[in-house]
Amino acid sequence: MIIDIDDFKEFNYTYGHLVGDEVIESVTEILSNQKRTEDDFVARFGGDEFIAILPNSTKKDAIIFAEAFREGLLVVSKKLNIDIEVTVSIGIASSIPSENESEQ
């Protein structure tokens, strides 16, 4: 999964970089707490982008993970006492090795 905080620059422009940093910290905390197993991997990928790798998961598992994460973000604006809602865009790619693949 690739996760991008929507309109992140607005937090910095409207409330300052300290609040922008708090938004990133809050997103990081919620994403880390979403991990289902020790094998799940989440990391900051860029300024306002994150990745989540969910081994041994189906596309449906990834969608459930993503929706739970997005729901978890609903409290961030209130927690930080800001008017802009913290939302994310999430891209999901899934690959399950086929039993029919030949080894090379």
C-alpha positions in Angstrom: 0.0 0.0 0.0 1.1 3.5 -0.7 -0.5 6.1 1.6 -0.5 9.9 1.0 -1.8 12.5 3.4 -4.3 14.6 1.4 -3.4 18.3 1.0 -0.7 18.1 3.6 0.8 21.5 2.7 -2.5 23.1 4.0 -1.6 22.0 7.5 1.8 23.7 7.3 0.4 26.9 5.6 -2.6 27.2 7.9 -1.3 26.1 11.3 2.5 26.1 10.9 5.1 23.4 10.5 4.9 22.3 14.2 1.2 21.3 13.6 2.2 19.7 10.3 4.8 17.6 12.2 2.1 16.6 14.7 -0.1 15.5 11.9 2.7 13.3 10.5 3.3 11.9 14.0 -0.4 11.1 14.5 -0.7 9.4 11.2 2.5 7.4 12.0 1.1 6.3 15.4 -2.2 5.2 14.0 -0.7 3.4 11.1 1.8 1.6 13.4 -1.0 0.6 15.8 -3.0 -0.9 12.8 -0.3 -3.5 12.3 -2.0 -6.9 12.6 1.1 -9.1 13.1 4.8 -8.7 13.6 5.3 -9.4 9.9 3.3 -6.3 8.8 5.7 -3.5 7.8 4.8 0.2 7.9 7.2 3.1 7.2 7.3 6.7 6.2 8.3 6.8 2.6 8.6 10.5 1.9 7.5 13.8 3.3 3.8 12.9 3.7 3.8 9.5 2.2 3.9 6.1 3.9 4.0 2.5 2.8 2.4 -0.6 4.4 3.5 -4.1 3.4 1.1 -6.8 4.6 2.6 -10.3 3.9 0.3 -13.2 3.6 -2.7 -11.0 3.0 -5.4 -10.9 0.4 -6.6 -7.8 -1.4 -9.7 -7.9 0.9 -7.4 -8.0 4.0 -5.6 -4.9 2.6 -8.9 -3.1 2.1 -10.0 -3.9 5.6 -6.7 -2.6 6.9 -7.0 0.6 4.9 -10.6 1.3 6.0 -9.7 0.7 9.7 -6.7 3.1 9.3 -8.9 5.8 7.6 -11.4 5.5 10.4 -8.7 5.8 13.0 -7.7 9.2 11.4 -11.1 10.7 12.3 -9.9 11.7 15.7 -6.7 13.5 14.6 -8.2 16.9 13.8 -10.0 17.0 17.2 -6.9 15.8 19.0 -4.8 18.5 17.5 -7.6 21.1 17.8 -7.6 22.0 14.1 -10.4 22.6 11.6 -8.9 20.7 8.6 -9.8 17.0 8.6 -6.9 14.7 8.2 -7.6 12.3 5.3 -5.4 10.1 3.2 -5.4 8.6 -0.3 -4.4 4.9 -0.4 -3.2 2.8 -3.3 -3.3 -1.0 -3.0 -1.4 -3.5 -5.0 -1.8 -7.2 -4.4 0.1 -10.2 -5.7 -0.3 -13.8 -4.8 2.2 -16.2 -6.4 0.5 -18.7 -8.7 0.9 -22.4 -8.3 1.1 -22.6 -12.0 4.3 -20.5 -12.3 7.3 -22.4 -13.5 10.6 -22.0 -11.6 13.5 -20.7 -13.6 
